[in-house]
Amino acid sequence: MSSATEAAPGYRARHTLPLRVEAVRQLRRRRTLVMGAVLAALPFVLVAAFAVGGAPEGRNDRITLMTTATASGANLAATALFVSAAFLLVLPVALFCGDTVASEAGWSSLRYLLAAPVPRARLLASKLTIGLVFSAAAMVLLPLVALVVGTAAYGWGPLRLPTGGELAVGDSLARLGLVVAYLFVSQLVTAALAFWLSTVTDAPLGAVGGAVGLTIIGSVLDAVTALGSWREFLPAHWQFAWVDALQPHLEWGGMVKGAAVSVAYALVLFALAFRGFARKDVVS
């Protein structure tokens, strides 16, 4: 097949399955629209909950991100990230990266894509790139909508810190941007796990559910204090390290360690996905 492919007039491997085409295909899918609607609706739900239940209060007069949620639009954005980081933001990452190759196999269209011919490495690279772009977009959408909704409900102002003090508006936006960036990097493990599973199964739900399930198991293991320092090798151990960005003086230690652990696992899983798919007998 390789010699025939090379001899085909006008054939260029790098021109097959353009990113624009793949992005439009994924954007038009119902699950993309539903996930976007769910994320965009969360800030409205929070504002409605605070309107019904009153201003949030902390336990024993402790100040937390939740208790400062109604201080400004920036605070609502930080609160939205806090309540969604452990689970809700995992879903779009697992969905966009896990429902990629497996969905094509489930529709029995994968072998036709490869017969186009689209090189296997390029097919994976295109789908992975779009999956990561959509995952990043989901993480930006939530705080962006929360910032707009929070500003309309509570006003435009500085970010009130749980530890006391405030960050100016410009610094607040920069810190929130850093938080979103770290959350994306920390979710690379889930993305890589979902993508690898998508290359070994023809069931999209299995790839997505498997990634979400293993992510939850990682959080459960991190709660087992008997593991001691071994928990530092779990990506879940660092999932809230971004809180260090919401301090009067920015702390990098936890985020650097968390990012290193996440990237290390992700690189291994991505390599397994490409290596395994290159040798896979595609029949669906």
PyMOL commands that set and color helices and strands:
alter all, ss='L'
color gray80, all
select helices_A, chain A and resi 2-7+13-15+19-27+30-53+59-61+73-84+90-98+101-106+110-114+120-154+169-186+188-200+204-222+225-233+235-238+241-246+253-278
alter helices_A, ss='H'
color red, helices_A
select strands_A, chain A and resi 159-160+166-167
alter strands_A, ss='S'
color yellow, strands_A
deselect
rebuild
show_as cartoon
